[in-house]
Amino acid sequence: MTTPTLADEWGVKQLDLDAYLKRIGRPDLSRARPCGRTLRLLHRAHVETIPFENIDIVLGREVPTSIADVQHKLVASCRGGYCHEHSLLFGAVLDHLGYRVERLLARPRERPGRPWPRTHLTLHVHGADGEWLADVGFGSGLLEPLPFADGAWCAQGEWSFRLAPHAEGWQLLERAGALENPMYAFSGHGQRAADVDAANYYTSTHPESPFTGQLVVMQRLGGELRRLLNREFSRVLSDGTCEKRSHLDDGDLAKVLTEEFRLTLNAHEMRDLLARVADVRSSLAPPPVTTHASGGG
């Protein structure tokens, strides 16, 4: 693995753009103009192709953040990842295509008693015709980039989102049915790669991280949000209605991973994962569509 230099802090030179575009089904965008249309096409294809998942953490593995490691996992190995992996990869793609990208660390929605740390990685993207918030790594988040401004609700498929002023700078909100759910808040100040590494270490190792004690796999696909928490699989519609299957046995859990989320695991990984995922509901209360435990990395 090559260590990025300061001049290539985010490892963009390690990126295999053609392999990434083939993975998301958009090889036609290799020479596309760095504009809003291109960004929307890339963003939606990424979200609907590469799931959010924390399988490596459940398996007791480290979560590397180099572009070489991330693209080997998410691109070559047909796996998913959580926010740091998704956003680092997507940010490198956008840099390569000529956008200017700022990596931001956001604080996921508040929890009772003590706020979460700023651990979620999202992107402020500057293109030829505007600025956007791009976030392919919040499992229950944006389908498409959002104009980076205090604005009206923007419909994305069956969901709506908007940015609003917040004490920390900005807040991303989602509207699901009659509910307005805060997703995360952020200051808008760009981060360094070392800051992201520190957030990634907390998220993948700290006992209070929502990703160290349970299996989490999510993806917005079609008109629904698909969500797997340990052995409970659910389909959540935009109006908040939810269809659940609880206490999946090993065969059903393996089928959900490979058929619903199209994840590729070898036989040893699948056996180890099934052995580690407890046959219990999440220790958390059943979360709404947008919680840190069910989305942000």
C-alpha positions as CSV (number, residue, x, y, z in Angstrom):
1,M,0.0,0.0,0.0
2,T,1.4,3.4,-1.0
3,T,1.1,6.2,1.7
4,P,-0.4,9.4,0.2
5,T,1.9,12.4,0.3
6,L,0.7,15.8,1.5
7,A,0.2,16.8,-2.1
8,D,-2.2,13.9,-2.5
9,E,-3.5,13.9,1.1
10,W,-6.7,12.0,0.1
11,G,-5.0,9.3,-2.0
12,V,-6.7,10.4,-5.3
13,K,-3.7,9.1,-7.3
14,Q,-4.5,5.6,-6.0
15,L,-8.0,5.6,-7.5
16,D,-8.9,3.3,-10.4
17,L,-11.7,5.5,-11.8
18,D,-12.7,3.1,-14.6
19,A,-13.1,0.2,-12.2
20,Y,-15.3,2.4,-9.9
21,L,-17.5,3.6,-12.7
22,K,-17.9,0.0,-13.9
23,R,-18.9,-1.0,-10.4
24,I,-21.7,1.5,-10.2
25,G,-22.8,1.0,-13.8
26,R,-21.8,4.4,-15.2
27,P,-18.7,3.9,-17.3
28,D,-20.1,6.6,-19.6
29,L,-19.2,9.3,-17.0
30,S,-15.4,8.9,-17.2
31,R,-15.0,12.2,-19.1
32,A,-18.1,14.0,-17.9
33,R,-18.1,17.7,-17.0
34,P,-17.8,18.3,-13.2
35,C,-21.3,19.8,-13.0
36,G,-24.6,19.2,-11.1
37,R,-26.0,16.7,-13.6
38,T,-22.9,14.5,-13.5
39,L,-22.8,14.7,-9.7
40,R,-26.5,13.6,-9.5
41,L,-25.9,10.6,-11.8
42,L,-22.8,9.5,-9.9
43,H,-24.4,10.0,-6.4
44,R,-27.6,8.1,-7.2
45,A,-25.8,5.2,-8.9
46,H,-23.4,4.9,-5.9
47,V,-26.2,4.8,-3.3
48,E,-28.2,2.3,-5.2
49,T,-25.3,0.0,-5.9
50,I,-23.0,0.0,-2.9
51,P,-24.7,-0.7,0.5
52,F,-23.9,0.7,3.9
53,E,-22.6,-2.1,6.1
54,N,-20.3,-2.7,9.1
55,I,-19.5,-6.4,8.5
56,D,-15.7,-6.0,9.0
57,I,-16.3,-4.5,12.5
58,V,-18.5,-7.4,13.4
59,L,-15.8,-9.8,12.2
60,G,-13.3,-8.1,14.4
61,R,-11.3,-6.5,11.6
62,E,-9.7,-3.1,11.3
63,V,-11.3,-0.6,8.9
64,P,-8.5,0.9,6.7
65,T,-9.1,4.3,5.1
66,S,-6.5,4.4,2.3
67,I,-8.1,4.7,-1.1
68,A,-6.3,1.5,-2.2
69,D,-7.9,-0.5,0.6
70,V,-11.3,1.1,0.3
71,Q,-11.6,0.5,-3.4
72,H,-10.4,-3.1,-3.1
73,K,-13.2,-3.7,-0.7
74,L,-16.1,-1.6,-2.1
75,V,-15.2,-2.0,-5.8
76,A,-13.1,-5.1,-6.5
77,S,-14.7,-7.3,-3.7
78,C,-18.3,-6.1,-4.2
79,R,-18.7,-5.2,-0.6
80,G,-20.2,-2.2,1.1
81,G,-18.9,0.0,3.9
82,Y,-19.8,2.7,6.3
83,C,-19.5,6.5,6.0
84,H,-15.8,6.9,6.0
85,E,-15.2,4.3,3.4
86,H,-18.0,5.5,1.1
87,S,-17.2,9.2,1.4
88,L,-13.5,8.8,1.0
89,L,-14.0,6.8,-2.1
90,F,-16.6,9.2,-3.6
91,G,-14.6,12.2,-2.7
92,A,-11.6,10.8,-4.5
93,V,-13.8,10.1,-7.6
94,L,-15.0,13.7,-7.6
95,D,-11.5,15.1,-7.1
96,H,-10.4,13.0,-10.1
97,L,-13.2,14.3,-12.2
98,G,-12.4,18.0,-11.5
99,Y,-14.7,19.0,-8.6
100,R,-13.3,20.7,-5.6
101,V,-14.2,18.7,-2.5
102,E,-14.2,19.6,1.2
103,R,-14.4,16.6,3.6
104,L,-16.6,17.6,6.6
105,L,-17.2,15.8,9.9
106,A,-20.8,15.9,11.2
107,R,-22.5,15.2,14.5
108,P,-25.3,12.7,14.1
109,R,-28.7,13.5,15.6
110,E,-28.7,14.0,19.3
111,R,-29.1,11.2,21.8
112,P,-30.5,11.7,25.3
113,G,-28.0,13.0,27.9
114,R,-24.8,13.3,25.7
115,P,-24.4,14.3,22.1
116,W,-22.5,12.0,19.7
117,P,-19.0,13.1,18.6
118,R,-18.4,14.5,15.2
119,T,-17.8,11.2,13.5
120,H,-19.9,11.2,10.3
121,L,-18.1,12.0,7.1
122,T,-19.9,14.0,4.4
123,L,-18.8,16.2,1.5
124,H,-19.1,19.8,0.4
125,V,-18.7,19.7,-3.4
126,H,-17.9,22.7,-5.6
127,G,-18.7,22.2,-9.3
128,A,-18.8,24.2,-12.5
129,D,-22.4,25.3,-11.9
130,G,-22.9,25.2,-8.1
131,E,-22.3,23.8,-4.7
132,W,-23.8,20.7,-3.1
133,L,-23.9,18.6,0.0
134,A,-23.0,15.1,-1.3
135,D,-23.4,12.1,1.1
136,V,-23.3,8.5,-0.2
137,G,-22.3,7.1,3.2
138,F,-25.3,7.7,5.5
139,G,-27.3,4.5,5.0
140,S,-30.7,6.1,5.4
141,G,-29.6,9.4,3.9
142,L,-29.5,11.3,0.6
143,L,-30.2,9.7,-2.8
144,E,-28.9,12.7,-4.6
145,P,-26.7,15.7,-3.8
146,L,-28.5,18.6,-2.1
147,P,-27.9,22.3,-3.0
148,F,-25.6,23.8,-0.4
149,A,-27.8,26.6,0.8
150,D,-30.6,27.3,3.3
151,G,-33.5,26.2,1.1
152,A,-36.8,24.6,0.5
153,W,-37.5,20.9,0.7
154,C,-36.0,19.0,-2.2
155,A,-37.8,15.8,-3.3
156,Q,-35.5,12.8,-4.0
157,G,-37.6,9.9,-5.1
158,E,-40.1,9.2,-2.3
159,W,-38.2,11.3,0.3
160,S,-37.5,15.0,0.9
161,F,-34.5,16.7,2.4
162,R,-33.2,20.2,3.1
163,L,-30.4,22.1,4.7
164,A,-31.2,24.6,7.5
165,P,-29.1,26.9,9.8
166,H,-28.1,25.3,13.1
167,A,-26.1,26.3,16.2
168,E,-23.2,24.3,14.8
169,G,-23.5,25.8,11.3
170,W,-25.8,23.6,9.3
171,Q,-28.3,20.8,9.8
172,L,-29.6,18.2,7.4
173,L,-33.3,17.4,7.8
174,E,-35.4,14.6,6.3
175,R,-39.2,14.7,5.8
176,A,-40.8,11.3,6.1
177,G,-44.6,11.4,6.0
178,A,-45.6,14.2,8.4
179,L,-42.3,14.0,10.4
180,E,-39.3,16.2,10.0
181,N,-36.2,14.2,11.3
182,P,-32.9,15.8,12.0
183,M,-30.1,13.7,10.6
184,Y,-26.9,15.5,11.5
185,A,-25.3,18.9,12.1
186,F,-21.9,20.2,10.9
187,S,-19.9,23.4,10.9
188,G,-18.8,23.5,7.3
189,H,-15.1,23.6,8.1
190,G,-13.0,21.3,6.0
191,Q,-11.1,18.5,7.7
192,R,-7.7,16.9,7.2
193,A,-7.2,13.2,6.5
194,A,-5.8,12.7,10.0
195,D,-9.1,14.0,11.5
196,V,-11.0,11.5,9.4
197,D,-8.7,8.7,10.6
198,A,-9.4,9.6,14.2
199,A,-13.2,9.6,13.6
200,N,-12.9,6.3,11.8
201,Y,-11.0,4.8,14.7
202,Y,-13.6,5.9,17.2
203,T,-16.4,4.6,15.1
204,S,-14.9,1.2,14.5
205,T,-13.5,0.5,18.0
206,H,-15.2,2.6,20.7
207,P,-17.7,0.6,22.9
208,E,-20.2,3.4,22.7
209,S,-20.1,3.4,18.9
210,P,-23.4,2.1,17.4
211,F,-21.4,0.0,15.0
212,T,-19.3,-2.1,17.4
213,G,-22.1,-4.0,19.1
214,Q,-24.4,-5.0,16.2
215,L,-24.7,-5.8,12.5
216,V,-26.0,-2.9,10.5
217,V,-26.7,-3.1,6.8
218,M,-28.8,-0.5,4.9
219,Q,-29.6,0.8,1.5
220,R,-32.2,3.1,-0.2
221,L,-33.3,1.2,-3.3
222,G,-36.4,1.8,-5.3
223,G,-39.1,3.5,-3.1
224,E,-37.9,1.9,0.1
225,L,-35.2,1.8,2.7
226,R,-33.9,-1.7,3.4
227,R,-32.4,-2.1,6.8
228,L,-30.8,-5.1,8.6
229,L,-30.1,-4.8,12.3
230,N,-28.6,-8.1,13.6
231,R,-31.3,-10.6,12.6
232,E,-34.2,-8.2,12.0
233,F,-34.8,-7.2,8.4
234,S,-37.2,-4.4,7.5
235,R,-38.4,-2.4,4.5
236,V,-39.4,1.2,5.4
237,L,-41.5,3.3,3.0
238,S,-41.3,7.1,2.8
239,D,-44.6,7.4,4.8
240,G,-43.0,5.6,7.8
241,T,-44.8,2.3,7.3
242,C,-42.5,-0.6,8.0
243,E,-42.6,-4.3,7.1
244,K,-40.4,-6.4,9.4
245,R,-39.0,-9.9,9.6
246,S,-37.5,-10.7,13.0
247,H,-35.2,-13.5,14.3
248,L,-33.9,-14.6,10.9
249,D,-32.2,-18.0,11.0
250,D,-28.8,-18.5,9.5
251,G,-30.2,-19.4,6.0
252,D,-32.5,-16.4,5.9
253,L,-29.9,-14.0,7.2
254,A,-27.4,-15.2,4.5
255,K,-30.1,-14.8,1.8
256,V,-30.8,-11.2,2.9
257,L,-27.1,-10.3,2.7
258,T,-26.5,-11.9,-0.7
259,E,-29.9,-11.3,-2.4
260,E,-31.4,-8.1,-0.8
261,F,-28.1,-6.3,-0.5
262,R,-26.0,-8.1,-3.2
263,L,-23.0,-8.5,-0.9
264,T,-20.2,-10.9,-1.7
265,L,-18.8,-12.9,1.2
266,N,-16.7,-16.0,1.0
267,A,-17.8,-19.2,2.8
268,H,-15.4,-18.5,5.8
269,E,-16.6,-14.9,6.2
270,M,-20.2,-16.0,6.0
271,R,-19.8,-18.7,8.6
272,D,-17.9,-16.4,11.0
273,L,-20.5,-13.6,10.6
274,L,-23.4,-15.9,11.2
275,A,-21.8,-17.2,14.4
276,R,-21.1,-13.7,15.7
277,V,-24.6,-12.1,15.0
278,A,-26.7,-12.8,18.1
279,D,-30.2,-14.1,17.6
280,V,-31.6,-11.1,19.5
281,R,-33.1,-7.8,18.6
282,S,-30.9,-4.7,18.7
283,S,-30.2,-3.5,22.3
284,L,-31.4,-0.1,21.0
285,A,-35.1,0.8,20.8
286,P,-36.4,0.3,17.3
287,P,-35.0,3.4,15.6
288,P,-36.7,5.8,13.3
289,V,-35.5,6.0,9.7
290,T,-32.7,8.5,10.4
291,T,-30.7,7.7,13.5
292,H,-26.9,7.4,14.0
293,A,-27.3,3.7,14.8
294,S,-29.2,3.1,11.5
295,G,-27.2,5.3,9.1
296,G,-24.2,7.6,9.9
297,G,-20.8,6.2,10.0
